Amino acid sequence: MLTLHRAAFVLPDPADPTAPSIADGAVVVRGELVEAVGPYGELAAGYPGARVRDWGAAVLAPGLRNPYGHWLLERAYHPDPREEVGVEPVADGLAGSTDEARCGASARRGLQRMLGYGVTAVAGPFERASVRTAVARSGVVGLPGSAVSSAVASAVSSGGVDGGPEGSGPLDGGARPLDPLAVLPFAEAVYGRVAVGGRADFAVFATAAVAGGGGAQPVAGGCLATVLGGRLVYRRR
């Protein structure tokens, strides 16, 4: 099935400052791959039978990389809603645990919450078999190493960053954010590109206007939808 995703701005490669943005752009997805990227008018005419998802005044861009996967999935505990203890990760809630079933269930809930922030890749290392299985089955790309950028290291060493929406920060008491945009500039937070022939992993974000008429920039906590391998795996209600 063909799906055409339309947004006010399409940013195929935000990490490249020379890469152009596409106003009133679109991405055509066939199966799990990107079929086309370009202006909405051209793609709508070229793919008249495609199902259209119109995301309105939003930015469509590559998904985000969370550099704290080891801490968030192997040390923090993500409560089951039935426990009625809230939804925030419990710092070191899995430290020393040998219950692989509990660890795996927590990792699945954590990954599901990350999707709500536009995360499509998460950095390890992942030492627990149950966590490696949860990552593999989620469709989120598992990355080796800790992959923490200088910007993140600076935020940690300075004692934290400005708090964002619930679940996004700040870095206090050993906590690590589910939302990469709580600590990273957008260009550093994205993982990969939205490119023809590549896997259709991307996210859609609410935006804030950029001073000087420079378009729009995704905001922390502003994920509206996440697509993994062409599948819509998260949509804000």
C-alpha positions as CSV (number, residue, x, y, z in Angstrom):
1,M,0.0,0.0,0.0
2,L,1.1,3.5,-0.8
3,T,0.8,6.2,1.9
4,L,1.6,9.9,1.3
5,H,2.5,11.8,4.4
6,R,2.0,15.6,4.0
7,A,3.5,18.3,6.3
8,A,4.0,22.0,6.3
9,F,7.8,21.4,6.3
10,V,9.7,18.2,5.3
11,L,13.3,18.2,6.5
12,P,15.0,15.2,4.9
13,D,18.4,15.7,6.5
14,P,18.4,18.2,9.4
15,A,21.9,17.2,10.4
16,D,23.2,18.7,7.1
17,P,23.0,22.5,7.3
18,T,23.2,22.7,3.5
19,A,20.3,20.3,3.0
20,P,17.1,22.1,1.8
21,S,13.8,21.9,3.6
22,I,10.6,21.4,1.6
23,A,7.7,23.7,2.3
24,D,4.3,22.0,1.9
25,G,6.3,18.8,1.4
26,A,5.4,15.1,1.4
27,V,6.9,11.6,1.7
28,V,5.5,8.7,-0.1
29,V,5.9,5.3,1.6
30,R,5.6,1.9,-0.1
31,G,5.7,-0.9,2.4
32,E,8.6,-0.3,4.7
33,L,10.6,2.0,2.3
34,V,10.5,5.6,1.2
35,E,9.3,5.8,-2.4
36,A,9.6,9.6,-3.0
37,V,10.3,12.9,-1.2
38,G,9.3,16.2,-2.6
39,P,6.6,19.0,-2.9
40,Y,3.1,17.8,-2.0
41,G,1.6,19.0,-5.2
42,E,4.0,17.0,-7.4
43,L,3.7,13.8,-5.4
44,A,-0.1,14.0,-5.0
45,A,-0.3,14.2,-8.8
46,G,2.2,11.5,-9.3
47,Y,0.6,9.1,-6.8
48,P,-3.1,9.7,-7.1
49,G,-4.1,6.4,-5.5
50,A,-2.0,6.9,-2.4
51,R,-3.7,7.1,1.0
52,V,-3.0,10.6,2.4
53,R,-2.0,11.4,6.0
54,D,-2.1,15.2,6.3
55,W,-0.2,16.4,9.4
56,G,-1.0,20.0,8.9
57,A,1.3,22.7,10.3
58,A,4.0,20.3,11.4
59,V,7.6,19.3,10.6
60,L,8.2,15.8,9.2
61,A,11.8,14.7,9.8
62,P,14.0,11.7,10.6
63,G,13.2,10.1,13.9
64,L,15.4,10.8,17.0
65,R,18.2,8.9,18.7
66,N,18.0,8.5,22.4
67,P,21.6,8.2,23.8
68,Y,20.5,6.9,27.2
69,G,19.1,3.5,26.2
70,H,21.3,1.5,28.6
71,W,20.1,3.6,31.6
72,L,16.5,3.9,30.5
73,L,16.0,0.2,29.6
74,E,18.4,-1.7,31.8
75,R,18.5,0.3,35.0
76,A,15.3,2.4,35.2
77,Y,12.0,0.7,35.8
78,H,8.9,1.7,33.7
79,P,5.9,1.0,35.8
80,D,2.9,-0.9,34.7
81,P,-0.2,1.4,34.7
82,R,-1.9,-1.2,36.8
83,E,0.6,-0.5,39.6
84,E,-0.9,3.0,40.0
85,V,2.5,4.5,40.9
86,G,2.7,6.9,38.0
87,V,4.3,6.6,34.6
88,E,7.7,8.2,35.1
89,P,10.8,5.9,35.0
90,V,11.9,4.8,38.5
91,A,15.7,5.5,38.8
92,D,17.7,2.3,39.3
93,G,14.4,0.4,39.7
94,L,16.0,-2.6,38.0
95,A,19.5,-2.3,39.4
96,G,20.5,-5.8,40.7
97,S,17.3,-7.4,39.4
98,T,17.6,-11.0,38.1
99,D,14.0,-11.2,37.0
100,E,14.3,-11.2,33.2
101,A,10.6,-11.2,32.6
102,R,10.1,-8.1,34.7
103,C,13.1,-6.4,33.0
104,G,11.7,-7.3,29.5
105,A,8.2,-6.0,30.3
106,S,9.7,-2.7,31.7
107,A,11.8,-2.3,28.5
108,R,8.8,-2.8,26.3
109,R,6.9,-0.1,28.2
110,G,9.9,2.2,28.0
111,L,10.3,1.8,24.3
112,Q,6.6,2.5,23.8
113,R,7.0,5.7,25.7
114,M,10.0,6.7,23.6
115,L,7.9,6.3,20.5
116,G,5.8,9.1,21.9
117,Y,8.8,11.4,21.6
118,G,9.7,10.5,18.0
119,V,12.5,8.1,19.0
120,T,13.4,5.6,16.2
121,A,16.9,4.6,17.5
122,V,18.3,3.9,20.9
123,A,21.9,3.6,22.0
124,G,23.1,0.6,24.1
125,P,25.0,-1.3,25.2
126,F,22.2,-3.8,26.1
127,E,23.5,-6.5,28.3
128,R,20.2,-8.2,29.3
129,A,18.8,-10.7,26.8
130,S,15.3,-9.7,27.6
131,V,16.1,-6.0,26.8
132,R,17.8,-7.0,23.5
133,T,14.7,-8.9,22.6
134,A,12.4,-6.1,23.4
135,V,14.5,-3.6,21.3
136,A,14.6,-6.0,18.4
137,R,10.9,-6.7,18.4
138,S,10.0,-3.0,18.8
139,G,11.3,-2.0,15.4
140,V,13.4,0.7,17.0
141,V,17.0,0.6,15.8
142,G,19.4,-0.6,18.5
143,L,22.8,1.2,18.4
144,P,26.0,-0.1,19.9
145,G,27.9,2.0,22.5
146,S,26.7,4.8,24.6
147,A,26.8,7.4,21.8
148,V,26.4,10.4,24.1
149,S,27.3,13.6,22.3
150,S,29.3,16.5,23.7
151,A,26.1,18.5,24.1
152,V,24.6,15.8,26.3
153,A,27.9,15.4,28.3
154,S,27.9,19.2,28.8
155,A,24.3,19.1,30.1
156,V,25.0,16.3,32.5
157,S,28.2,17.9,33.9
158,S,26.5,21.3,34.4
159,G,23.9,19.7,36.7
160,G,21.0,19.4,34.4
161,V,19.0,21.1,31.6
162,D,15.8,23.1,31.5
163,G,12.8,20.9,32.3
164,G,10.5,20.1,29.5
165,P,7.1,18.4,29.3
166,E,6.4,15.4,31.6
167,G,8.9,12.6,30.9
168,S,11.4,14.8,29.0
169,G,13.7,16.1,31.7
170,P,15.4,17.6,33.5
171,L,18.6,15.6,34.2
172,D,18.4,15.6,38.0
173,G,18.8,12.9,40.6
174,G,20.4,10.6,38.0
175,A,17.4,10.6,35.7
176,R,17.8,10.5,32.0
177,P,15.1,11.9,29.6
178,L,12.9,9.9,27.3
179,D,12.9,12.9,24.9
180,P,16.2,13.5,23.2
181,L,15.1,17.1,22.4
182,A,15.2,17.8,26.2
183,V,19.0,17.8,26.0
184,L,20.1,17.9,22.3
185,P,19.7,20.4,19.5
186,F,17.4,19.0,16.9
187,A,20.2,18.6,14.3
188,E,22.2,16.4,16.8
189,A,19.2,14.5,18.0
190,V,18.0,13.1,14.6
191,Y,19.1,9.7,13.4
192,G,19.6,9.1,9.7
193,R,17.9,10.7,6.8
194,V,14.5,10.5,5.0
195,A,15.8,9.4,1.6
196,V,14.4,7.5,-1.4
197,G,15.0,3.8,-1.0
198,G,15.8,4.1,2.7
199,R,13.7,2.6,5.5
200,A,10.7,4.7,6.3
201,D,11.6,5.7,9.8
202,F,10.5,9.3,10.6
203,A,8.5,11.4,13.0
204,V,6.2,14.4,12.8
205,F,6.6,17.3,15.3
206,A,4.7,20.4,16.4
207,T,6.8,23.4,15.7
208,A,8.0,26.7,17.0
209,A,8.7,29.6,14.6
210,V,12.4,30.3,14.0
211,A,13.4,34.0,14.3
212,G,14.1,35.8,11.1
213,G,11.6,33.8,9.1
214,G,13.8,30.7,8.9
215,G,11.0,28.2,8.8
216,A,10.0,26.1,11.9
217,Q,11.8,24.0,14.4
218,P,10.5,20.9,16.3
219,V,9.9,21.5,20.0
220,A,10.6,19.2,22.9
221,G,7.6,17.1,23.8
222,G,6.0,18.0,20.5
223,C,5.9,14.6,18.7
224,L,2.6,14.1,16.9
225,A,3.4,10.8,15.2
226,T,6.2,8.2,14.7
227,V,6.6,5.9,11.8
228,L,8.9,2.8,11.9
229,G,9.4,0.8,8.8
230,G,6.4,2.4,7.1
231,R,4.1,1.6,10.1
232,L,2.4,4.3,12.1
233,V,3.4,3.2,15.6
234,Y,2.5,6.3,17.5
235,R,-0.1,9.0,17.0
236,R,-0.9,11.7,19.6
237,R,-4.5,11.6,20.6
